[in-house]
Amino acid sequence: MNGAQDIGGQMGFGPVNPEKDEPYFHASWEKRALGLTLAAGGMGHWNIDESRHARESLHPADYYSSSYYEIWTKALEVLLQRHGFITPEELKQGRSLGKGAEPKRVLKAENVAAALAKGGPCDRPVEQAPLFKAGDRVRTRNFNPETHTRLPRYARGKVGFVEAVRDGFVFPDSNAHGLGENPQYVYTVVFHGPEIWGEGADPTLTLSIDAWESYLELA
């Protein structure tokens, strides 16, 4: 979807100002926000793509006025309600009012380090051969889905070339909505500056994205 997070290439948001020696957390509650999100995700009722979609589905006014971890907590509230762990009234009152859904599993404190070290690999085997090869001239699809996608707006309907063929990976567009992992090959696609930024762009600049196979067609 064209959510509030998809602002690449748009004007009016000001410069990016990296914070020198930026700490991992700016406030103690942010640690708890991270811990709650990881523990809730560890229950096994949603995947990383559904979690991302919950964040990008926040209203733009809410998204832009929220800090990084505020976005995480607001999305977590959406997920917990969607999967029956809490109700809107419980969220409003800040306490349990009845029995909710049972978690599939519980991430215990003694298992956190091992779970984080293991991560959540999303590479998967793909039976068929890749449709494209390095050097192919390709065009990205020009679409505006209401559902989750990892193809940014600024790179839709653009012509570039395949720099590298990667392995198969879970397709986030379906995985975010419980429609299966449907792994596809991922390609590194390179675009010249004027193709992305238009007339007047520096022709010596290039930009690359990693694109799932179904995002592409031969140009």
N, C-alpha and C positions, 0 to 999 in steps of 0.2 A: 504494500500500500504506500501511498505518498504521504507518509506520516511526518510529524514535526521534526523527527530526527534527520530527515533526508534533505539537508540544506547545502550539500556540496555544490559549490559554484554559484550560489545565490548571493546577491548583494544586500547590504543593509544590516548585516549582523556584526559589523566591526571587525577589527583585526584579531587574530589569535595571539594572545599574550601569554606565552609559557611562564609559569611561576618558577623562579630560580629555587633550587633545593626544595621542591614541593614535597611535603610530607605525604605518607600514604593516606592519612586521615586528617581532616581539618577539625574534627570534633569527635569526642568519645562515642557519641551515638552512631556515628558512621560505622564504627567497628561492629556494633550490634546489628545495624542494617545489613552489613555484609554477612554476618553470621546467621541471621534469621533467613536471608535469602538462600544461602547454601544449605542450611538445615531443612528448609521447606522443600527445596528442589530435590534433596536427598530422599524425600518420602516416595518419589517415583511416580508422581501423578501427572507431571508435565515435563517437557524437554526444553532444551536451551532455545529452540526456535519459537516455541509457544511463549516462553518467557520474554524473548526479544519483542515478539509481536504485541504482548501486553504493554510493554513500555512505549512502543511507537504508536499504540492506539490511544494514548492519553490525549486529551484535547490540547491543541497547540498552545493556548494561553496558559494551561496548567503545566505543560512540558517546559516551555521557555522560562517560566517563573520559578522552576524547581531546580535545586542543585542535583548533582549526579546521583547521590544516594537517596535523595528525596524521590527521584524518578523510580529508583529500585523499589522503595517501600510502597509507593503508590501502585506500581505494577503488581507487587506481591499481594496487596489487598485484593486486586482484581482476580488473581489466580486462586487465592484461598476461598473467595466467594464462589467462583466458577466451579470449583471442584468440591464444594460442600463442606469445607472445614469451618467456615464462619458464615454468619448471616449479616446483612446490612445493619440490623439492629444491634447485634453483638459488637460490630465495629464501631457503631455510634456510641454505645455505652462503655466500651473498653473492657468487657468481661464476658465470660461464657454464659449462655442462657439455655444450653441444652447440649445433647450429644451430637457431635458432627461426624464427618466421614472418618473412617479408620485409615491411617497411613499404611501403605504397602510395606514400608520398612522405616526404620528410625536410625538416623545417623548419630551414633553415640560419641561422646567426647573422645574416648580412647581410640576411635577409628577415624577421626577427622584427618589426621596427618596422612594416613595411608590413602584415604579417599581423594584428598587433594593431589597427592603425588600421582595417583592413577589417572586423574583427569577424566575427560569424557571424549575419547577419540571418536571422530566422525568419518574417518576414512573407511571405505567399504569396497569390496570387489565388484566389478562390473563385467558381465559376461561378454557383451558385444565389443567390437573394436571401436576406437574413437572415430567420430565422424570427421574430425578436422585434424590437421597436422601442422607442425611448425612452418611458418611462412604463408599459410593460407590467409587470404584477404576475406574478412568477415564483417557482417553488419549485426549489431545488436538489435533485438526486438524493440519495437516502440509500443509499449503497453502501459496501462495505468490500473493495475489490479487493486481490488478492494481488500485483497488478502495479503499475506506476507510475501515479500520478495527481497532478494539481496542484490538486485540490479538497480543501482542508483539512477535517479532521474537524469542527471547530467550526462549519463553514458548511454541513454536509450536512443535507438535509431541512428547510431554513429558507426562509421566505418573505420576499422583498424586491421591489425594483422596478429595472427597467433604467434606469440613468442615461444611458448612452451606448453606441452600437454602434461597435465598433472594426473594424479590418480583419481579414482572414483571417490566421491564424498556424498554424504546424506544430502538430499535435495531439500533445502529449508522451506521452499514454497509449499510443499505438501506436508512436511514433517511438523510444521507449526500448527497444523489444523487436524492432526490425527489421521492423515490420509496416507501414512506409510513413509518409510525412509526414501524409497525410490532413488537409489544412488545414481549419480551421473558423473561423467568425467568433468573435470574443471580445467579451464584453460587460462593462461595468462595472456591477456589481449592488450596490445599497445596501440594508443591513438596519438596522432600528432596534435600539437597544441591548437591550431586553427580549427580542427575538426570538433574539438570540445568547446573552445572558447570563442570561436567565430572570427570574423574579420578583425584584423588588427592584432591578433594574438601572436606571440613570439613563435615563429616557425621552427625554432631550434628546440622547443620544449616538447616533451612527450609525457604521457600519463598512461599508467597501466592499471588494469583491474583483473581480478580473478572472477571468471564468469562460468556458470554452469552451462552445460552443453545446450540445453533447450533455450537458452537466452540468445543463441547465435544462429546465423545462417550464412551461407557463402555469399560474398558480395560480387 
